[in-house]
Amino acid sequence: MGRCTNCGLHYLSQLLTRKTHATRIKEAYCTKKRYYIDACVHRKSEVCRLEDFQHFYNLLKQLAPPGKWLDIGCGTGTFIETVQKLGIEIEGVELIPGRKQLAVEITKTKIHDRPIELLDLPADSFSVVTMINVFSHLTSPAATLSYIHRILQQSGVLLLYTSEIGAGVNKHHNHSWNLGDHRFYLGEHTIERYAERIGFEVFYREKRWAPGLLYSRENLLVKGRSTLRNIIKKSCVYTPGVLQVMRWYMLKIRNKNNPNYVSTLLLRRITGK
C-alpha cells in the first residue's frame, strides 16, 4: 500500500473500476471462485453489533434532520431492521446477492444491488446516508462521497464507521489487511480534506483504538470465515486466564505504538455548496 503525503490516505496501487468490481463480486459469489461468508453467518456477526447500531441511531436521530435514510453496504439488513423498528423509513445498497436477498426478506424494503454511483437516485432525497465498514471497499472514494453529497438533503448527515490509520503503521499492526477486498484506509486528516473539497463539514468524531476492540471478548466471539480460527478464539475466551494474558501481550507488546483506530465520523452537507 501507498500513503498520500498530502492527506495521509493509505491506498492500494492496483484498483478495479466500480463496474468491474461489482461484476466480479457477483461472478465470484455465483461460481464460488472466492469465498464470502454465508449470509446467515454474516447475519449472526451483525446481530452481535446491535449495541453499536443503536449507538449510531441515537447519534443520527439527535443530530440529523428528519427524512429518509440510506444504508450503503447494508449486509443482511440488521441496521436497517434496527432503525425501522424505531420508525425510520430507510433503503439499502448491497452487492453480494445472498446478503441482499436476506436483507429484502428481513426488512421488506428496497435494497439496491448496484454500486451507489450507478444508481439514478434523485438529488436531495435522503436526510441520512450511512456507510458502516464500507469505506475501505470503495473503488473511488472522492466519486462516492461526491455522489452522496448530491443525494443528501441540505444539512443532511453522512455517517462513516471506518479505520483511521496514522503514519508509521506496520504490517503486523493490522490483523488482516485483506488487500484487494480492502483498498483504502483513511489517514489522520484525510476525511477533513475530502470534506473541504466536496462540501461537507466534519462535526463529530469518535475514535477507539483498533487493537483494544479486536482483542475484546465481544469481538472474539464474532464468527469469521475460518472454522478453526473461530474455535481458537472461542477457546481463548472461555479458558480461564487466557484472554487476560493474550490481551496483555497483544496490547502492551505486539501492538505498542499501533496508530490504527476505528472511528465513527459524522459529516454534514454544508448549505449552499
N, C-alpha and C positions, 0 to 999 in steps of 0.2 A: 504494500500500500504506500501511497504518497501522502504528503501533508502540505497543504497550501500555506505558504509563508505569510500570506496576507490575512487570511481569516481563520486558519487553523483546521479547516475541513480535512479529514482523512478520507482518501478515496482509492478505489481500485482502478488501476490504469486501463484495463480492458473491459469495456462496458458494452452491453447489448442495447439496441433500441427498445423502446417500450413495447412496440408491436411484436418484435421477435421474442422478447422476454415473456409476454403473455401467451404467445403461441407455444413456446417451449414448456411452460408450466402445464398447459392442458395436455400436450402430447405426452409429456413425461408421466403425468398422472394416469392417463388412459393406457399407456403401454407399459407402465411400471419401470421405465428406464431409470427413474430416480425415485427414491423412497421419501414419501411425505407421510407424516404422522397421520394415522387413520382419523377420520373426522370425529368419531366417538371418543377416541383417546384425547384428541385435541380439545374436545368439549370439556373433558374432566380437568384439563390443565387450566382452562378458562374459569371454570367454576371455583377453582382454588383461589382465584383472584377477585372474588366478589367484593371483598373489602376495599381493594383498590378501585374497582369500578364505582362503588358507592362514593368513594372519596372524589373521584373525577366528577361524578354527577353533582355532588354538593358544591364543588368549586364553580362549575358551569352554571348551575341554577342561580347561584348568588351573583355571578359576575357577567353573565351573557344576557343579551336581550331575548325576549320571547320569540318563538318561531320554530320552524322545523330543523331537525338535526340530521347530520350525515356522518356515518362511521365508515371510514376508509380502511380496508383490511379487517373486516368485521369478524373473520373466522366463522365460527358456528353460531354467532349471534348472541352470545351471552351478555355483552354490554348493551346491545340493543334491547334485549329482553328486560334487562335491569331498569333501563330508563322508561321503557314502555309502561311498566307496572306503576311508574310514578307520574304517568300522564303526558309523556313527551311523544310527539309524532317524529318518527325517525326512519331513515332509509339506510342501506348499507352498500358497500362495494366489496366483493370477494372474488378472486380469480381462480382459486382452487375449487374444482367442481364439487367434490364431495362435501366440503365445508359449506359452500354456497347453498347446496341442496338442503343440508341440515338446517342452515340458518333460515331458509324460507319456511321449512316445516315448523320450526320453533316459533318464529316471530310473526309469520303471516304478513310480512311487509315486503316492499320492493327491495330486492338485492341485485345490484348490477354486477355483471360478470366481465366487464371490460375495464382497462385502466381508466382512471378518473379523467385524464386529459383527452380521452377519445369519446367521452360521453357528451351529448349535446344538452347539457343542463342549463336552464335559464340563469341569467345573471341575477344577483341579489336574492337568491332563493332559499338560502339557509342562514339561520342565526348562529349555528354551531357546526363546525366540522372537527372530527376527532381522528387522529392517527396514532394508535396505540401499538408500539413496537413495529412501526411501518417504515419510518424514515430511512433506515439502513437498506431497505429493499428497493428504493426508488431508482429509476434509471436517469432521471434528470430533476434533481431537487428544485432548481430555480423554476423550471417549467411547471412542476406540480404545484409549488407554492403560489405561483402567479395565477394558475387556474383556480385554485382555492380562493384567492383574493377576489377573483371575478364573481364567483358564485356565492360568496358571503354577503350578507346584508351589511349596510353601513354600521360600524361598531360591532359587527359580528365577531365571534371568537373562534380561533383555531387552537385546539389542544394537541400538543405533541408530547408523547411519552417515549423517550428515546435516550440513547447514550450521549454523553458529552465527555470527550477524552482530551486530556491535556497533553502538552509536549512531554517528551521523554518516555512515552509508553513503549513497553517491550512486548515481545511475542507472548511471554508467559503471563502477562497482565490480563489477558482475556482467556477465559476457559475454553471457548470455541469461537474463533473468528468466523468460521464457515464462509470464507471468501468465495465470491461468485454469487451466492444467495444474498450475502450482505455486501454492499458496495460503498456505502458512505457512512461515516460517523462524524457527528458534529464535534468541532473543537470548542474551546472555552468561550469564544466570542463569535462563532460562526453565525448563530441564529440572529444576532444583532445586525450583522452585515446583510443577511438576506432580508430582514425586516425593513431596514432603511431603504434598500434597493427596490423592494416590491411594493411597499406601502402598508406595513404593519408596525405596531409598537409592541415590544415585549414588556408585559406589565406584571407577570408573575413567573417566578422560577423556584422550584423546589428540588434540591439536589440531595441524592443519597449515594453513599459510597458503594460502588458495584460489588466488591468482594463481600462486604457485610451482608448484602442482600443474597448473593449467590450461595454463601455458606450458612444461610439461616435454616432453621428447622423447616419452616414453611416451604421454602424453595426446594429443599432436598426431597420433599415428599411429592413434588410435582413430577409426573411421569414424562419421560422423554422418548427418543427414538430407540435407544438401546435397552433391551430387556435386562442384560447383565448389569449395565450401569444403574438401572432402576433398583435392582436387588441390592447392589452395593450401597447406594445412597440410603435406602430404607434401613439396611443393617447399621449404618453409621448413626442413624437417628435413634434406633431402639436398643443398641448395645450400650450398656451403662458406661459413661465416661468417654466414649469415642468421639461424640460430637464436640464436646468441650475441648479435647486435645486437638482435634482436626481444626477447629476454628482458631485456636491459639496459633497453630503452626501456619495456617493459610493466611491469616490476617496480620500477624506480627512478623513473620519471617518471609514467607513466599511472596506476599503482596505488599511488602513495605515500599512506600513511595509510589504505589499504583495510582495513576492520575485518571482512573476510569470511574465515571459517575453515571448514575441513571437519573434523568431529570424529567420533571413534569413542567412543561412550558405552556404558558398561555399567551397568545398573540392576538391583538385586536386590530381589525381592519380600520385604518385611520380614515375618518370622514374627509372627503374631498380629494383623496388620492386616486 
